Amino acid sequence: MQHRPIDEPVRAHPSELPGVWDGGEGPDPSRVDPAVLGALLERHGWRRRGGAAGRYARWTPPGPGNGSVSLLVPESRAFPDSDELLGEALTALQRCAAPSAREVLVSLSVPSDEIRWWRDVPEGPSGASSWTAQEQLRGAARQMLLAGALAARGQAGYYGARHRRQAQAALEGVLVGTDPGGRGLTAFVPVERGRTAVVRLHHALHAAREAADYQRATGGMEAFDAAVEAGVSRELTEAVVALVRGSEGVAVSLAWAPAAGVPAHCAARPEPVEFSPGDLPALREAGARYMQDEPSLPVRITGAVVRMRRSDPRGPGTVRLRVLAGAEIPHVRMVLDEEAYRIAGHAHLVGLPIRVHGRLESRGGFRRLTGADGVVPVQVDEAERDRLMKSLHENLDFFEEACSGED
């Protein structure tokens, strides 16, 4: 299994030699809990082959041809040779060619919750799935993780551009590995930054499964409306649709980091959640319903003008702001009347942001402000003003007063 950040483009793995650990020096034996190591070995299919009861356990990796590899793992640190045995076990893991050995080392190095996706897709001539199918799996998994991170930011049926930067930041450090056949993928989500997103995704997937069952049984969409509280959104339904499309069925399973324990209100061993092509109509209808029903929001936004356009020398024009405060979106676009447009232009030229009232429209992904009113420049400290002026001079080509069309 090859591990890389979830958003990183596909590239050659640093090590092409099977069984060579490429994650640095590996976990520090003095900081490894023997109970956590044993739990991870069991999770990843290693078999316990005896050992002194209450003192040591011997583990061998799954699959044929691995019988020559075994780890002697102490049950606790209560024995004088525990540190030495743990060091030998970790060294053996680093040299082990079994993909599961690397998974165990990843989880030991950074305590991580594991999310596994599996797609039932046709085999290619070599028994592996096609490149297109693998890319589809990877893209859908990324969408699903982002949907969980968005749900951790707040409850909504449709997020659009809202919270996206914060959600993506919460997923920094996630590692992903693809199974040899290309039908499965595992994400290791660090507990410290990503557990809330994983918990929300856990609840949302089960709620989406129950809502799809209710819709197929009764034809009603009420369960999807209630599922928003559990974290279901258009972003999640789109991710599930992308995962299922072109397959005979999919499964998503979660496993909590042993070092961090089981989060509140979650099963210790969550059951895999499965979806099939028969669920697609309900999921698509729910996604459309979420986007249609999500209301516009009254906001007061402070932002730096990054682009201005109007078709005539006078009259109203379109202004694009980089949002500094008031809404968790990176940019917003609005139409201002002639006087407000002039104020925005002057503020931009002297390096000041503006403040504006309006309604953030759900159509278009919450990227447009309607009913813009009360445009005023906002005083900022000298450091921020210097930064805005530098941005202006670096982007003069984007400051356009007489261009037709919108950005």
ZIKA-V217845 format. One record per residue. N is the residue number from 0. RES is the residue in one letter. PSI is psi in radians with two decimals (none if undefined). BURIAL is # if it has 24 or more other C-alpha atoms within 12 Angstrom, else .. Layout:
BEGIN
n=<N	N>
res=<RES	RES>
psi=<PSI	PSI>
burial=<BURIAL	BURIAL>
END
This chain:
BEGIN
n=<0	1	2	3	4	5	6	7	8	9	10	11	12	13	14	15	16	17	18	19	20	21	22	23	24	25	26	27	28	29	30	31	32	33	34	35	36	37	38	39	40	41	42	43	44	45	46	47	48	49	50	51	52	53	54	55	56	57	58	59	60	61	62	63	64	65	66	67	68	69	70	71	72	73	74	75	76	77	78	79	80	81	82	83	84	85	86	87	88	89	90	91	92	93	94	95	96	97	98	99	100	101	102	103	104	105	106	107	108	109	110	111	112	113	114	115	116	117	118	119	120	121	122	123	124	125	126	127	128	129	130	131	132	133	134	135	136	137	138	139	140	141	142	143	144	145	146	147	148	149	150	151	152	153	154	155	156	157	158	159	160	161	162	163	164	165	166	167	168	169	170	171	172	173	174	175	176	177	178	179	180	181	182	183	184	185	186	187	188	189	190	191	192	193	194	195	196	197	198	199	200	201	202	203	204	205	206	207	208	209	210	211	212	213	214	215	216	217	218	219	220	221	222	223	224	225	226	227	228	229	230	231	232	233	234	235	236	237	238	239	240	241	242	243	244	245	246	247	248	249	250	251	252	253	254	255	256	257	258	259	260	261	262	263	264	265	266	267	268	269	270	271	272	273	274	275	276	277	278	279	280	281	282	283	284	285	286	287	288	289	290	291	292	293	294	295	296	297	298	299	300	301	302	303	304	305	306	307	308	309	310	311	312	313	314	315	316	317	318	319	320	321	322	323	324	325	326	327	328	329	330	331	332	333	334	335	336	337	338	339	340	341	342	343	344	345	346	347	348	349	350	351	352	353	354	355	356	357	358	359	360	361	362	363	364	365	366	367	368	369	370	371	372	373	374	375	376	377	378	379	380	381	382	383	384	385	386	387	388	389	390	391	392	393	394	395	396	397	398	399	400	401	402	403	404	405	406>
res=<M	Q	H	R	P	I	D	E	P	V	R	A	H	P	S	E	L	P	G	V	W	D	G	G	E	G	P	D	P	S	R	V	D	P	A	V	L	G	A	L	L	E	R	H	G	W	R	R	R	G	G	A	A	G	R	Y	A	R	W	T	P	P	G	P	G	N	G	S	V	S	L	L	V	P	E	S	R	A	F	P	D	S	D	E	L	L	G	E	A	L	T	A	L	Q	R	C	A	A	P	S	A	R	E	V	L	V	S	L	S	V	P	S	D	E	I	R	W	W	R	D	V	P	E	G	P	S	G	A	S	S	W	T	A	Q	E	Q	L	R	G	A	A	R	Q	M	L	L	A	G	A	L	A	A	R	G	Q	A	G	Y	Y	G	A	R	H	R	R	Q	A	Q	A	A	L	E	G	V	L	V	G	T	D	P	G	G	R	G	L	T	A	F	V	P	V	E	R	G	R	T	A	V	V	R	L	H	H	A	L	H	A	A	R	E	A	A	D	Y	Q	R	A	T	G	G	M	E	A	F	D	A	A	V	E	A	G	V	S	R	E	L	T	E	A	V	V	A	L	V	R	G	S	E	G	V	A	V	S	L	A	W	A	P	A	A	G	V	P	A	H	C	A	A	R	P	E	P	V	E	F	S	P	G	D	L	P	A	L	R	E	A	G	A	R	Y	M	Q	D	E	P	S	L	P	V	R	I	T	G	A	V	V	R	M	R	R	S	D	P	R	G	P	G	T	V	R	L	R	V	L	A	G	A	E	I	P	H	V	R	M	V	L	D	E	E	A	Y	R	I	A	G	H	A	H	L	V	G	L	P	I	R	V	H	G	R	L	E	S	R	G	G	F	R	R	L	T	G	A	D	G	V	V	P	V	Q	V	D	E	A	E	R	D	R	L	M	K	S	L	H	E	N	L	D	F	F	E	E	A	C	S	G	E	D>
psi=<2.40	2.36	2.36	2.83	2.57	-0.55	0.06	2.39	2.67	2.29	2.99	2.47	2.50	-0.56	2.16	0.07	2.11	2.39	0.04	2.09	2.20	0.38	0.49	-2.61	-0.16	3.07	2.60	2.07	-0.58	-0.26	0.09	2.23	2.10	-0.63	-0.67	-0.76	-0.78	-0.71	-0.68	-0.69	-0.75	-0.74	-0.65	0.35	0.13	2.58	2.34	2.20	0.61	-2.63	2.98	2.03	2.26	-0.05	-0.95	2.76	2.43	2.27	2.45	2.57	2.79	2.86	2.79	2.72	0.15	0.23	-0.38	-0.18	2.31	2.61	2.34	1.89	2.19	2.62	-0.46	-3.09	0.33	-0.10	2.60	-0.55	0.28	-0.82	-0.70	-0.76	-0.68	-0.73	-0.75	-0.68	-0.72	-0.66	-0.72	-0.64	-0.72	-0.49	-0.14	2.38	-0.20	2.30	-0.57	-0.46	-0.72	-0.64	-0.73	-0.74	-0.68	-0.83	-0.50	-0.65	-0.78	1.89	2.09	2.47	2.49	2.30	2.23	2.28	2.49	2.33	2.35	1.70	2.75	2.58	2.56	-3.09	-0.55	0.08	-0.07	2.79	2.84	2.82	-0.75	-0.75	-0.66	-0.70	-0.64	-0.72	-0.81	-0.77	-0.73	-0.67	-0.73	-0.76	-0.71	-0.72	-0.73	-0.67	-0.71	-0.72	-0.62	-0.75	-0.53	-0.36	-0.40	2.88	2.25	2.59	-0.40	2.19	-0.59	-2.22	-0.11	2.45	0.07	-0.74	-0.75	-0.67	-0.74	-0.65	-0.61	-0.34	0.06	2.39	-0.11	2.30	2.63	2.47	2.43	2.37	2.70	-0.66	-0.15	0.07	-0.25	2.75	2.47	2.31	2.33	1.89	1.97	2.32	-0.70	-0.71	-0.40	-0.01	-0.71	-0.71	-0.69	-0.70	-0.78	-0.70	-0.70	-0.89	-0.68	-0.72	-0.76	-0.67	-0.67	-0.68	-0.80	-0.68	-0.68	-0.68	-0.73	-0.74	-0.69	-0.52	-0.61	-0.31	-0.06	2.64	0.13	-0.60	-0.59	-0.61	-0.76	-0.47	-0.27	-0.63	-0.50	-0.05	0.04	2.42	3.02	-0.68	-0.67	-0.79	-0.64	-0.67	-0.74	-0.72	-0.78	-0.60	-0.71	-0.65	2.22	0.10	2.98	-0.18	2.79	2.80	2.47	2.20	2.68	2.60	2.24	2.61	2.12	-0.59	-0.42	-0.20	-3.09	2.26	2.77	2.51	0.47	2.57	2.53	-0.65	1.46	2.43	2.49	2.54	2.22	2.52	2.65	2.95	-0.47	-0.29	-0.20	-0.80	-0.77	-0.73	-0.73	-0.73	-0.69	-0.74	-0.77	-0.67	-0.75	-0.78	-0.67	-0.63	-0.29	2.12	2.81	2.79	2.29	2.30	2.79	1.89	2.40	2.24	2.81	2.28	2.20	-0.24	2.48	2.39	2.45	2.69	-0.36	2.79	-0.43	2.98	-3.03	2.85	2.95	2.35	2.41	2.26	2.51	2.03	2.22	-0.56	2.72	-0.35	2.45	1.12	2.69	-0.68	2.73	2.60	2.54	2.79	2.19	2.58	3.08	-0.78	-0.80	-0.64	-0.70	-0.75	-0.76	-0.70	-0.77	-0.74	-0.71	-0.74	-0.49	0.14	0.55	2.48	3.00	2.78	2.42	2.52	2.64	-2.92	2.22	1.99	2.37	-0.58	2.27	0.11	0.48	0.66	0.00	2.38	2.18	2.74	0.60	2.34	2.78	0.72	2.15	2.56	2.70	2.21	2.42	2.90	2.90	-0.66	-0.76	-0.66	-0.72	-0.68	-0.71	-0.69	-0.69	-0.73	-0.69	-0.86	-0.50	-0.26	0.65	-0.52	-0.38	-0.14	1.65	2.14	-0.36	0.63	2.50	2.82	3.13	2.74	none>
burial=<#	#	#	#	#	#	#	.	.	.	.	.	.	.	.	.	.	.	#	#	#	#	#	.	.	#	#	.	#	.	.	#	#	#	#	#	#	#	#	#	#	#	#	#	.	#	#	#	.	.	.	.	.	.	.	#	#	#	#	#	#	#	.	.	.	.	.	.	#	#	#	#	#	#	#	#	.	.	.	.	.	#	#	.	#	#	#	.	#	#	#	#	#	#	#	#	#	#	#	#	#	#	#	#	#	#	#	#	#	#	#	#	#	#	#	#	#	#	#	#	#	.	.	.	.	.	.	.	#	.	.	.	#	#	.	#	#	#	#	#	#	#	#	#	#	#	#	#	#	#	#	#	#	#	#	#	#	#	#	#	#	#	#	#	.	#	#	#	.	#	#	#	#	#	#	#	#	#	#	.	#	#	#	#	#	#	#	#	#	#	#	.	#	#	#	#	#	#	#	#	#	#	#	#	#	#	#	#	#	#	#	#	#	.	#	.	.	.	.	.	#	.	#	#	#	#	#	#	.	#	#	#	#	#	#	#	#	#	#	#	#	#	#	#	#	#	#	.	#	#	#	#	#	#	#	#	#	#	#	.	.	.	#	.	.	.	.	.	.	#	.	.	#	#	#	#	#	.	#	#	#	#	#	#	#	#	#	#	.	#	#	.	.	#	.	#	#	.	#	#	#	#	#	#	#	#	#	#	#	#	.	.	.	.	.	#	#	#	#	#	#	#	#	#	.	#	#	#	#	#	#	#	#	#	#	#	.	.	.	#	#	#	#	#	#	.	#	#	#	#	#	#	#	#	#	#	#	#	#	#	#	#	#	.	#	#	#	#	#	#	.	#	#	.	#	#	#	#	.	.	.	.	.	.	.	.	.	#	#	.	#	#	.	.	.	.	.	.	#	#	#	.	.	.	.	.	#>
END
